Amino acid sequence: MAMDVLIVDDSAAIRKILQRVLRQTEVPIGNILEAGDGLEALALLEQQKVGLILSDINMPNMDGLEMLSKVKSIEAYKSVPVIMITTEGNQNKVMEAVSLGASGYVRKPFTTEQIKEKLTGLV
């Protein structure tokens, strides 16, 4: 069964690239929703259920770590996998994301194979 995915990144170009990459994986993807920051993402999640969230860490208004923390505090989203996609070289932020409940992370620039590998076993 196809699942809906939420892509959260302040870069419209990265959101478009991720959409294309998701379509190239063999994972059955339904609708792909987009948000430019954590605040937009939380507002979207109130309206529509998704089965996977791909999120940047560094964004304006609400960063990916704060959004991740809030998403994991919502009962309906506790079990939804969240993969962080980041340019963050600081291992502490990546480890913080994992401790907050992230299912994994991918560093930018990424390949289709890296995204596919992260999704394998999650969905």
MMTF fields as JSON, N, C-alpha, C and O atoms, coordinates in Angstrom:
{
  "mmtfVersion": "1.0.0",
  "mmtfProducer": "UNKNOWN",
  "numBonds": 491,
  "numAtoms": 492,
  "numGroups": 123,
  "numChains": 1,
  "numModels": 1,
  "chainsPerModel": [1],
  "groupsPerChain": [123],
  "chainIdList": ["A"],
  "bondAtomList": [4, 2, 8, 6, 12, 10, 16, 14, 20, 18, 24, 22, 28, 26, 32, 30, 36, 34, 40, 38, 44, 42, 48, 46, 52, 50, 56, 54, 60, 58, 64, 62, 68, 66, 72, 70, 76, 74, 80, 78, 84, 82, 88, 86, 92, 90, 96, 94, 100, 98, 104, 102, 108, 106, 112, 110, 116, 114, 120, 118, 124, 122, 128, 126, 132, 130, 136, 134, 140, 138, 144, 142, 148, 146, 152, 150, 156, 154, 160, 158, 164, 162, 168, 166, 172, 170, 176, 174, 180, 178, 184, 182, 188, 186, 192, 190, 196, 194, 200, 198, 204, 202, 208, 206, 212, 210, 216, 214, 220, 218, 224, 222, 228, 226, 232, 230, 236, 234, 240, 238, 244, 242, 248, 246, 252, 250, 256, 254, 260, 258, 264, 262, 268, 266, 272, 270, 276, 274, 280, 278, 284, 282, 288, 286, 292, 290, 296, 294, 300, 298, 304, 302, 308, 306, 312, 310, 316, 314, 320, 318, 324, 322, 328, 326, 332, 330, 336, 334, 340, 338, 344, 342, 348, 346, 352, 350, 356, 354, 360, 358, 364, 362, 368, 366, 372, 370, 376, 374, 380, 378, 384, 382, 388, 386, 392, 390, 396, 394, 400, 398, 404, 402, 408, 406, 412, 410, 416, 414, 420, 418, 424, 422, 428, 426, 432, 430, 436, 434, 440, 438, 444, 442, 448, 446, 452, 450, 456, 454, 460, 458, 464, 462, 468, 466, 472, 470, 476, 474, 480, 478, 484, 482, 488, 486],
  "bondOrderList": [1, 1, 1, 1, 1, 1, 1, 1, 1, 1, 1, 1, 1, 1, 1, 1, 1, 1, 1, 1, 1, 1, 1, 1, 1, 1, 1, 1, 1, 1, 1, 1, 1, 1, 1, 1, 1, 1, 1, 1, 1, 1, 1, 1, 1, 1, 1, 1, 1, 1, 1, 1, 1, 1, 1, 1, 1, 1, 1, 1, 1, 1, 1, 1, 1, 1, 1, 1, 1, 1, 1, 1, 1, 1, 1, 1, 1, 1, 1, 1, 1, 1, 1, 1, 1, 1, 1, 1, 1, 1, 1, 1, 1, 1, 1, 1, 1, 1, 1, 1, 1, 1, 1, 1, 1, 1, 1, 1, 1, 1, 1, 1, 1, 1, 1, 1, 1, 1, 1, 1, 1, 1],
  "groupList": [{"groupName": "MET", "atomNameList": ["N", "CA", "C", "O"], "elementList": ["N", "C", "C", "O"], "formalChargeList": [0, 0, 0, 0], "bondAtomList": [1, 0, 2, 1, 3, 2], "bondOrderList": [1, 1, 2], "singleLetterCode": "M", "chemCompType": "L-PEPTIDE LINKING"}, {"groupName": "ALA", "atomNameList": ["N", "CA", "C", "O"], "elementList": ["N", "C", "C", "O"], "formalChargeList": [0, 0, 0, 0], "bondAtomList": [1, 0, 2, 1, 3, 2], "bondOrderList": [1, 1, 2], "singleLetterCode": "A", "chemCompType": "L-PEPTIDE LINKING"}, {"groupName": "ASP", "atomNameList": ["N", "CA", "C", "O"], "elementList": ["N", "C", "C", "O"], "formalChargeList": [0, 0, 0, 0], "bondAtomList": [1, 0, 2, 1, 3, 2], "bondOrderList": [1, 1, 2], "singleLetterCode": "D", "chemCompType": "L-PEPTIDE LINKING"}, {"groupName": "VAL", "atomNameList": ["N", "CA", "C", "O"], "elementList": ["N", "C", "C", "O"], "formalChargeList": [0, 0, 0, 0], "bondAtomList": [1, 0, 2, 1, 3, 2], "bondOrderList": [1, 1, 2], "singleLetterCode": "V", "chemCompType": "L-PEPTIDE LINKING"}, {"groupName": "LEU", "atomNameList": ["N", "CA", "C", "O"], "elementList": ["N", "C", "C", "O"], "formalChargeList": [0, 0, 0, 0], "bondAtomList": [1, 0, 2, 1, 3, 2], "bondOrderList": [1, 1, 2], "singleLetterCode": "L", "chemCompType": "L-PEPTIDE LINKING"}, {"groupName": "ILE", "atomNameList": ["N", "CA", "C", "O"], "elementList": ["N", "C", "C", "O"], "formalChargeList": [0, 0, 0, 0], "bondAtomList": [1, 0, 2, 1, 3, 2], "bondOrderList": [1, 1, 2], "singleLetterCode": "I", "chemCompType": "L-PEPTIDE LINKING"}, {"groupName": "SER", "atomNameList": ["N", "CA", "C", "O"], "elementList": ["N", "C", "C", "O"], "formalChargeList": [0, 0, 0, 0], "bondAtomList": [1, 0, 2, 1, 3, 2], "bondOrderList": [1, 1, 2], "singleLetterCode": "S", "chemCompType": "L-PEPTIDE LINKING"}, {"groupName": "ARG", "atomNameList": ["N", "CA", "C", "O"], "elementList": ["N", "C", "C", "O"], "formalChargeList": [0, 0, 0, 0], "bondAtomList": [1, 0, 2, 1, 3, 2], "bondOrderList": [1, 1, 2], "singleLetterCode": "R", "chemCompType": "L-PEPTIDE LINKING"}, {"groupName": "LYS", "atomNameList": ["N", "CA", "C", "O"], "elementList": ["N", "C", "C", "O"], "formalChargeList": [0, 0, 0, 0], "bondAtomList": [1, 0, 2, 1, 3, 2], "bondOrderList": [1, 1, 2], "singleLetterCode": "K", "chemCompType": "L-PEPTIDE LINKING"}, {"groupName": "GLN", "atomNameList": ["N", "CA", "C", "O"], "elementList": ["N", "C", "C", "O"], "formalChargeList": [0, 0, 0, 0], "bondAtomList": [1, 0, 2, 1, 3, 2], "bondOrderList": [1, 1, 2], "singleLetterCode": "Q", "chemCompType": "L-PEPTIDE LINKING"}, {"groupName": "THR", "atomNameList": ["N", "CA", "C", "O"], "elementList": ["N", "C", "C", "O"], "formalChargeList": [0, 0, 0, 0], "bondAtomList": [1, 0, 2, 1, 3, 2], "bondOrderList": [1, 1, 2], "singleLetterCode": "T", "chemCompType": "L-PEPTIDE LINKING"}, {"groupName": "GLU", "atomNameList": ["N", "CA", "C", "O"], "elementList": ["N", "C", "C", "O"], "formalChargeList": [0, 0, 0, 0], "bondAtomList": [1, 0, 2, 1, 3, 2], "bondOrderList": [1, 1, 2], "singleLetterCode": "E", "chemCompType": "L-PEPTIDE LINKING"}, {"groupName": "PRO", "atomNameList": ["N", "CA", "C", "O"], "elementList": ["N", "C", "C", "O"], "formalChargeList": [0, 0, 0, 0], "bondAtomList": [1, 0, 2, 1, 3, 2], "bondOrderList": [1, 1, 2], "singleLetterCode": "P", "chemCompType": "L-PEPTIDE LINKING"}, {"groupName": "GLY", "atomNameList": ["N", "CA", "C", "O"], "elementList": ["N", "C", "C", "O"], "formalChargeList": [0, 0, 0, 0], "bondAtomList": [1, 0, 2, 1, 3, 2], "bondOrderList": [1, 1, 2], "singleLetterCode": "G", "chemCompType": "PEPTIDE LINKING"}, {"groupName": "ASN", "atomNameList": ["N", "CA", "C", "O"], "elementList": ["N", "C", "C", "O"], "formalChargeList": [0, 0, 0, 0], "bondAtomList": [1, 0, 2, 1, 3, 2], "bondOrderList": [1, 1, 2], "singleLetterCode": "N", "chemCompType": "L-PEPTIDE LINKING"}, {"groupName": "TYR", "atomNameList": ["N", "CA", "C", "O"], "elementList": ["N", "C", "C", "O"], "formalChargeList": [0, 0, 0, 0], "bondAtomList": [1, 0, 2, 1, 3, 2], "bondOrderList": [1, 1, 2], "singleLetterCode": "Y", "chemCompType": "L-PEPTIDE LINKING"}, {"groupName": "PHE", "atomNameList": ["N", "CA", "C", "O"], "elementList": ["N", "C", "C", "O"], "formalChargeList": [0, 0, 0, 0], "bondAtomList": [1, 0, 2, 1, 3, 2], "bondOrderList": [1, 1, 2], "singleLetterCode": "F", "chemCompType": "L-PEPTIDE LINKING"}],
  "groupTypeList": [0, 1, 0, 2, 3, 4, 5, 3, 2, 2, 6, 1, 1, 5, 7, 8, 5, 4, 9, 7, 3, 4, 7, 9, 10, 11, 3, 12, 5, 13, 14, 5, 4, 11, 1, 13, 2, 13, 4, 11, 1, 4, 1, 4, 4, 11, 9, 9, 8, 3, 13, 4, 5, 4, 6, 2, 5, 14, 0, 12, 14, 0, 2, 13, 4, 11, 0, 4, 6, 8, 3, 8, 6, 5, 11, 1, 15, 8, 6, 3, 12, 3, 5, 0, 5, 10, 10, 11, 13, 14, 9, 14, 8, 3, 0, 11, 1, 3, 6, 4, 13, 1, 6, 13, 15, 3, 7, 8, 12, 16, 10, 10, 11, 9, 5, 8, 11, 8, 4, 10, 13, 4, 3],
  "groupIdList": [1, 2, 3, 4, 5, 6, 7, 8, 9, 10, 11, 12, 13, 14, 15, 16, 17, 18, 19, 20, 21, 22, 23, 24, 25, 26, 27, 28, 29, 30, 31, 32, 33, 34, 35, 36, 37, 38, 39, 40, 41, 42, 43, 44, 45, 46, 47, 48, 49, 50, 51, 52, 53, 54, 55, 56, 57, 58, 59, 60, 61, 62, 63, 64, 65, 66, 67, 68, 69, 70, 71, 72, 73, 74, 75, 76, 77, 78, 79, 80, 81, 82, 83, 84, 85, 86, 87, 88, 89, 90, 91, 92, 93, 94, 95, 96, 97, 98, 99, 100, 101, 102, 103, 104, 105, 106, 107, 108, 109, 110, 111, 112, 113, 114, 115, 116, 117, 118, 119, 120, 121, 122, 123],
  "secStructList": [7, 7, 3, 3, 3, 3, 3, 3, 7, 1, 7, 2, 2, 2, 2, 2, 2, 2, 2, 2, 2, 2, 2, 2, 1, 1, 1, 7, 3, 3, 3, 3, 3, 3, 3, 1, 1, 2, 2, 2, 2, 2, 2, 2, 2, 2, 2, 7, 7, 7, 1, 3, 3, 3, 3, 7, 1, 7, 7, 1, 1, 1, 7, 2, 2, 2, 2, 2, 2, 2, 2, 2, 6, 1, 4, 4, 4, 6, 6, 1, 7, 3, 3, 3, 3, 3, 7, 7, 7, 7, 2, 2, 2, 2, 2, 2, 2, 2, 2, 2, 6, 7, 7, 3, 3, 3, 3, 1, 1, 7, 7, 2, 2, 2, 2, 2, 2, 2, 2, 6, 6, 6, 7],
  "xCoordList": [0.837, 0.0, 0.881, 1.849, 0.561, 1.35, 1.183, 0.095, 2.276, 2.2, 2.49, 3.238, 1.866, 2.113, 3.38, 3.673, 4.122, 5.404, 5.392, 4.852, 5.989, 6.163, 7.646, 8.466, 7.983, 9.358, 9.416, 8.66, 10.329, 10.461, 11.865, 12.846, 11.953, 13.253, 12.999, 12.047, 13.84, 13.637, 14.075, 13.836, 14.71, 15.119, 14.124, 13.97, 13.444, 12.489, 13.207, 12.632, 14.454, 15.216, 15.45, 15.289, 15.826, 16.051, 14.746, 14.744, 13.631, 12.328, 12.011, 11.538, 12.271, 12.008, 12.924, 12.473, 14.19, 15.132, 14.676, 14.684, 14.278, 13.815, 12.558, 12.404, 11.667, 10.476, 10.889, 10.389, 11.799, 12.25, 12.934, 12.697, 13.781, 14.479, 13.485, 13.63, 12.476, 11.474, 10.748, 10.473, 10.443, 9.738, 10.626, 10.12, 11.955, 12.882, 13.132, 13.634, 12.79, 12.952, 11.818, 10.841, 11.943, 10.876, 9.826, 8.918, 9.958, 9.01, 7.701, 7.72, 6.556, 5.271, 4.911, 4.507, 5.07, 4.845, 3.497, 3.186, 2.706, 1.434, 1.654, 2.444, 0.951, 1.112, 2.399, 2.81, 3.028, 4.207, 3.846, 3.551, 3.876, 3.576, 4.888, 5.917, 4.84, 6.054, 5.81, 4.73, 6.842, 6.808, 8.175, 9.201, 8.185, 9.426, 10.122, 11.27, 9.437, 10.042, 9.187, 8.148, 9.636, 8.936, 7.528, 6.636, 7.317, 5.969, 4.981, 3.877, 5.389, 4.536, 4.272, 3.16, 5.305, 5.173, 4.137, 3.282, 4.205, 3.254, 1.828, 0.888, 1.67, 0.338, -0.199, -1.378, 0.657, 0.244, -0.135, -1.096, 0.626, 0.378, -0.954, -1.531, -1.434, -2.751, -3.856, -4.933, -3.592, -4.6, -4.513, -5.527, -3.32, -3.154, -2.136, -1.071, -2.482, -1.592, -0.574, -0.911, 0.661, 1.713, 2.375, 2.276, 3.046, 3.715, 5.217, 5.897, 5.744, 7.183, 7.434, 6.744, 8.442, 8.846, 10.339, 11.14, 10.702, 12.105, 12.314, 11.626, 13.259, 13.404, 14.849, 15.741, 15.052, 16.32, 16.455, 15.458, 17.66, 17.846, 17.826, 17.091, 18.633, 18.773, 17.749, 17.849, 16.744, 15.692, 15.289, 15.486, 14.724, 14.242, 12.943, 12.351, 12.515, 11.257, 11.222, 11.113, 11.313, 11.426, 12.331, 12.024, 13.452, 14.399, 13.913, 12.915, 14.639, 14.25, 14.264, 13.454, 15.181, 15.25, 14.034, 13.449, 13.66, 12.476, 11.219, 10.352, 11.132, 9.982, 9.931, 8.866, 11.076, 11.149, 10.655, 9.885, 11.099, 10.682, 9.17, 8.534, 8.597, 7.143, 6.379, 5.363, 6.868, 6.209, 6.176, 5.153, 7.288, 7.371, 6.535, 6.288, 6.101, 5.247, 3.759, 2.909, 3.45, 2.063, 1.79, 2.474, 0.803, 0.512, 0.395, 0.951, -0.318, -0.556, 0.727, 0.755, 1.787, 3.021, 4.219, 5.313, 4.036, 5.163, 5.874, 7.098, 5.11, 5.718, 6.079, 6.594, 5.817, 6.14, 7.657, 8.225, 8.307, 9.751, 10.059, 9.391, 11.093, 11.575, 13.053, 13.863, 13.386, 14.78, 15.255, 14.636, 16.35, 16.921, 17.865, 18.678, 17.732, 18.584, 19.274, 18.618, 20.599, 21.263, 22.65, 23.319, 23.065, 24.447, 25.24, 26.45, 24.558, 25.158, 26.368, 26.25, 27.521, 28.737, 28.933, 29.739, 28.195, 28.313, 27.639, 26.415, 28.448, 27.932, 26.975, 26.075, 27.167, 26.291, 24.837, 23.926, 24.621, 23.247, 22.631, 21.454, 23.428, 22.937, 22.584, 21.546, 23.444, 23.184, 21.963, 21.189, 21.793, 20.608, 19.345, 18.346, 19.395, 18.245, 17.896, 16.725, 18.919, 18.687, 18.098, 17.181, 18.619, 18.099, 16.661, 15.914, 16.273, 14.9, 13.931, 12.717, 14.478, 13.598, 13.736, 12.956, 14.721, 14.925, 15.287, 16.024, 14.764, 15.029, 16.367, 16.851, 16.961, 18.232, 18.494, 17.705, 19.612, 19.938, 20.754, 21.409, 20.691, 21.457, 22.087, 21.435, 23.357, 24.038, 23.845, 23.858, 23.666, 23.628, 25.07, 25.911, 25.396, 24.533, 24.34, 25.242, 23.171, 22.83, 22.572, 22.38, 22.575, 22.262, 20.923, 20.441, 20.343, 19.104, 19.329, 18.469, 20.492, 20.802, 20.834, 20.355, 21.393, 21.445, 20.036, 19.749, 19.165, 17.789, 17.071, 16.384, 17.234, 16.593, 17.05, 16.243, 18.35, 18.908, 18.284, 17.976, 18.098, 17.498, 16.034, 15.546, 15.342, 13.921, 13.715, 12.679, 14.69, 14.566, 14.46, 15.3, 13.435, 13.243, 12.398, 11.863, 12.274, 11.46, 10.007, 9.092, 9.81, 8.443, 8.028, 6.914],
  "yCoordList": [-1.189, 0.0, 1.252, 1.326, 2.211, 3.439, 4.296, 4.395, 4.91, 5.787, 7.225, 7.496, 8.141, 9.557, 9.953, 9.427, 10.885, 11.314, 12.824, 13.542, 13.308, 14.738, 15.068, 14.487, 16.011, 16.495, 17.886, 18.781, 18.055, 19.331, 19.874, 19.318, 20.958, 21.576, 23.009, 23.27, 23.937, 25.337, 25.609, 26.698, 24.635, 24.792, 24.1, 22.88, 24.902, 24.334, 23.384, 22.378, 23.688, 22.835, 21.456, 20.44, 21.413, 20.134, 19.354, 18.136, 20.042, 19.354, 18.696, 17.56, 19.407, 18.852, 17.652, 16.643, 17.763, 16.661, 15.434, 14.317, 15.645, 14.526, 13.873, 12.653, 14.69, 14.121, 13.183, 12.063, 13.646, 12.845, 11.557, 10.475, 11.692, 10.534, 9.521, 8.319, 9.999, 9.095, 8.316, 7.126, 8.988, 8.335, 7.291, 6.352, 7.453, 6.511, 5.275, 4.268, 5.34, 4.16, 3.194, 3.568, 1.971, 1.003, 1.034, 0.203, 1.997, 2.126, 2.7, 3.682, 2.092, 2.612, 3.946, 3.982, 5.025, 6.369, 6.887, 6.788, 7.436, 8.061, 9.544, 9.93, 10.37, 11.821, 12.256, 11.688, 13.275, 13.868, 15.293, 16.129, 15.551, 16.883, 17.6, 16.969, 18.932, 19.722, 20.79, 21.377, 21.037, 22.126, 22.802, 22.142, 24.119, 24.886, 24.995, 25.435, 24.597, 24.6, 23.745, 23.219, 23.615, 22.774, 23.235, 22.413, 24.551, 25.073, 24.659, 24.2, 24.827, 24.411, 22.907, 22.454, 22.141, 20.686, 20.286, 19.442, 20.88, 20.535, 20.897, 20.165, 22.025, 22.438, 21.421, 21.068, 20.955, 19.956, 18.633, 17.977, 18.25, 16.978, 16.977, 15.919, 18.153, 18.248, 17.922, 17.47, 18.149, 17.961, 16.612, 16.091, 16.045, 14.813, 13.885, 14.317, 12.612, 11.597, 11.197, 11.051, 11.025, 10.555, 9.323, 9.072, 8.568, 7.358, 7.504, 6.601, 8.662, 8.901, 10.395, 11.128, 10.847, 12.254, 12.31, 11.636, 13.126, 13.415, 14.883, 15.751, 15.166, 16.551, 17.01, 16.266, 18.255, 18.941, 19.243, 19.223, 19.519, 19.941, 21.459, 22.025, 22.126, 23.584, 24.293, 24.298, 24.902, 25.645, 26.842, 26.829, 27.88, 29.03, 28.68, 27.628, 29.546, 29.457, 28.302, 28.528, 27.072, 25.901, 24.9, 24.424, 24.584, 23.673, 22.221, 21.916, 21.35, 19.948, 19.219, 18.319, 19.595, 18.928, 19.267, 18.39, 20.532, 20.936, 20.289, 19.811, 20.281, 19.651, 18.16, 17.627, 17.489, 16.065, 15.791, 14.86, 16.595, 16.449, 16.579, 15.795, 17.57, 17.782, 16.648, 16.183, 16.204, 15.111, 13.852, 13.172, 13.547, 12.33, 12.432, 11.424, 13.64, 13.797, 13.658, 13.654, 13.543, 13.388, 11.893, 11.201, 11.403, 9.964, 9.35, 8.281, 10.012, 9.474, 9.365, 8.642, 10.073, 10.104, 9.459, 9.452, 8.92, 8.313, 7.244, 7.125, 6.46, 5.342, 5.679, 4.823, 6.91, 7.297, 7.525, 8.304, 6.848, 7.056, 8.476, 9.018, 9.064, 10.384, 10.229, 9.807, 10.578, 10.528, 11.961, 12.752, 12.283, 13.622, 13.652, 12.749, 14.718, 14.905, 16.247, 17.289, 16.224, 17.431, 17.646, 16.708, 18.904, 19.263, 19.343, 19.572, 19.153, 19.307, 18.389, 17.165, 19.0, 18.223, 17.903, 17.041, 18.596, 18.427, 17.122, 17.002, 16.161, 14.844, 14.95, 14.122, 15.976, 16.132, 16.345, 15.797, 17.143, 17.395, 16.129, 15.849, 15.367, 14.113, 13.148, 12.488, 13.065, 12.176, 12.655, 11.842, 13.965, 14.514, 14.091, 13.715, 14.156, 13.748, 12.286, 11.938, 11.432, 10.001, 9.811, 9.01, 10.543, 10.404, 10.916, 10.473, 11.849, 12.367, 11.434, 11.628, 10.424, 9.463, 9.354, 8.647, 10.043, 9.921, 8.475, 7.817, 7.997, 6.625, 6.502, 5.396, 7.641, 7.646, 9.012, 9.943, 9.119, 10.391, 10.136, 9.104, 11.121, 11.093, 12.468, 13.49, 12.479, 13.764, 14.259, 13.477, 15.572, 16.206, 16.419, 16.701, 16.301, 15.826, 14.321, 13.608, 13.84, 12.426, 11.83, 12.544, 10.503, 9.802, 9.078, 8.887, 8.688, 7.906, 6.632, 6.219, 6.009, 4.754, 4.961, 4.107, 6.085, 6.346, 6.48, 5.957, 7.181, 7.36, 6.011, 5.66, 5.263, 3.956, 3.033, 2.316, 3.062, 2.227, 2.581, 1.691, 3.871, 4.305, 3.874, 3.558, 3.863, 3.504, 1.99, 1.539, 1.218, -0.232, -0.677, -0.337, -1.423, -1.897, -0.96, -1.37, 0.301, 1.252, 1.199, 1.378, 0.95, 1.024, -0.289, -0.404],
  "zCoordList": [0.0, 0.0, 0.0, 0.757, -0.822, -0.937, 0.307, 0.874, 0.715, 1.883, 1.478, 0.539, 2.224, 2.007, 2.756, 3.829, 2.176, 2.723, 2.889, 2.047, 3.976, 4.202, 4.111, 4.821, 3.225, 3.075, 3.7, 3.322, 4.667, 5.369, 5.132, 5.626, 4.376, 4.084, 3.637, 2.901, 4.075, 3.692, 2.257, 1.735, 1.616, 0.22, -0.707, -0.668, -1.549, -2.513, -3.467, -3.882, -3.82, -4.737, -4.117, -4.793, -2.845, -2.166, -2.076, -2.254, -1.801, -1.732, -3.077, -3.114, -4.181, -5.518, -5.805, -6.348, -5.445, -5.654, -4.859, -5.377, -3.598, -2.774, -3.354, -3.3, -3.905, -4.551, -5.678, -5.781, -6.515, -7.653, -7.164, -7.7, -6.145, -5.595, -5.03, -5.255, -4.298, -3.728, -4.82, -4.665, -5.915, -7.026, -7.707, -8.321, -7.598, -8.219, -7.358, -7.857, -6.081, -5.228, -5.543, -6.193, -5.089, -5.336, -4.225, -4.195, -3.317, -2.213, -2.756, -3.497, -2.392, -2.878, -2.198, -1.036, -2.95, -2.424, -2.927, -4.114, -2.014, -2.379, -2.625, -3.486, -1.863, -1.974, -1.296, -0.285, -1.871, -1.248, -0.867, -1.721, 0.443, 0.969, 1.232, 1.475, 1.183, 1.408, 2.452, 2.524, 3.272, 4.241, 4.238, 4.071, 4.423, 4.391, 5.736, 5.805, 6.813, 8.147, 9.081, 8.682, 10.322, 11.283, 11.593, 11.807, 11.619, 11.909, 10.821, 11.115, 9.563, 8.442, 8.498, 8.227, 8.851, 8.915, 9.957, 9.688, 11.137, 12.198, 11.798, 12.106, 11.112, 10.646, 9.631, 9.671, 8.727, 7.734, 8.405, 8.002, 9.427, 10.103, 10.85, 11.099, 11.2, 11.845, 10.848, 11.237, 9.563, 8.526, 7.819, 7.355, 7.732, 6.961, 7.608, 8.048, 7.658, 8.211, 7.142, 5.967, 7.568, 6.659, 7.268, 8.469, 6.416, 6.88, 7.007, 7.493, 6.564, 6.601, 6.547, 5.838, 7.31, 7.282, 6.983, 7.63, 5.99, 5.676, 6.019, 5.481, 6.911, 7.372, 7.453, 7.859, 7.055, 7.253, 8.749, 9.471, 9.215, 10.609, 10.696, 11.505, 9.864, 9.955, 9.08, 7.853, 9.752, 9.046, 9.905, 11.12, 9.276, 10.051, 10.793, 10.549, 11.679, 12.437, 13.433, 14.638, 12.944, 13.814, 13.119, 12.026, 13.764, 13.118, 13.201, 13.854, 12.531, 12.444, 13.771, 13.989, 14.673, 15.969, 16.823, 17.458, 16.836, 17.598, 17.002, 17.734, 15.676, 15.024, 15.351, 15.662, 15.283, 15.59, 17.011, 17.243, 17.936, 19.333, 19.467, 20.171, 18.791, 18.854, 18.17, 18.686, 17.006, 16.275, 17.145, 17.217, 17.799, 18.607, 19.887, 20.549, 20.234, 21.415, 21.071, 21.962, 19.769, 19.313, 19.174, 18.419, 19.894, 19.931, 18.535, 18.285, 17.627, 16.284, 15.455, 14.459, 15.854, 15.06, 15.741, 15.177, 16.937, 17.659, 16.848, 16.91, 16.084, 15.355, 13.908, 13.189, 13.472, 12.087, 11.974, 12.739, 11.022, 10.852, 10.384, 9.504, 10.999, 10.603, 10.25, 11.076, 9.01, 8.568, 8.397, 7.685, 9.051, 8.956, 7.754, 7.553, 6.962, 5.785, 5.979, 6.006, 6.114, 6.585, 6.012, 5.578, 6.022, 5.707, 7.008, 6.994, 8.118, 9.449, 9.607, 9.556, 9.797, 10.014, 11.485, 11.837, 12.346, 13.785, 14.219, 14.183, 14.623, 15.017, 16.21, 16.355, 17.074, 18.246, 17.835, 18.455, 16.785, 16.319, 15.759, 15.982, 15.033, 14.466, 15.597, 15.55, 16.609, 17.746, 18.531, 19.036, 18.633, 19.305, 18.552, 19.166, 17.221, 16.403, 16.658, 16.808, 16.708, 16.962, 18.356, 18.536, 19.346, 20.714, 20.83, 21.701, 19.949, 19.952, 19.222, 19.271, 18.547, 17.894, 16.387, 15.748, 15.802, 14.354, 14.011, 14.746, 12.897, 12.458, 11.744, 11.506, 11.405, 10.72, 10.112, 10.275, 9.408, 8.76, 7.508, 7.357, 6.611, 5.369, 5.224, 5.435, 4.865, 4.659, 3.231, 2.28, 3.097, 1.772, 1.336, 2.19, 0.073, -1.006, -0.887, -0.448, -1.276, -1.142, -2.523, -3.507, -2.563, -3.811, -3.645, -2.528, -4.754, -4.719, -3.918, -3.14, -4.111, -3.408, -1.89, -1.144, -1.426, 0.018, 0.6, 1.677, -0.12, 0.361, 0.352, 1.311, -0.731, -0.861, 0.281, 0.872, 0.578, 1.644, 2.997, 3.791, 3.258, 4.524, 4.623, 5.708, 3.491, 3.495, 3.612, 4.1, 3.168, 3.226, 4.688, 5.521, 4.968, 6.333, 7.185, 8.215, 6.759, 7.523, 7.085, 7.889, 5.796, 5.242, 4.619, 4.107]
}
